[in-house]
């Protein structure tokens, strides 16, 4: 089985093109799991429902997991809107850089 940590590491190779931080640092990845048949699932959100790159970002996440976790046979990315993303979900480094401090 692929661990949650391995999946998060794979997704961390995907950067948010608007701000340049990876999706994990941004706090956009809520959960990740993989079953015994190597079916992986990523539960994530986007910073806004109106994100023009919604489909591309989902595709990048799928590609990153398949590339970085070679055992994964199938990947499902579920985009959820609850809880709504906010800056407090990001790492301290991201919060600091985005707030200009």
Buried (B, 14 or more C-beta within 10 A) or exposed (E): EBEEEBBBBBBBBBBBEEBEBBBBBBBBBBEBBBEEEBBBBBBBBBBEEEBEEEEEBBEBBBBBBBEBBEEBEBBEBEBEEEEEBEEEBBBEEBBEBEEEE
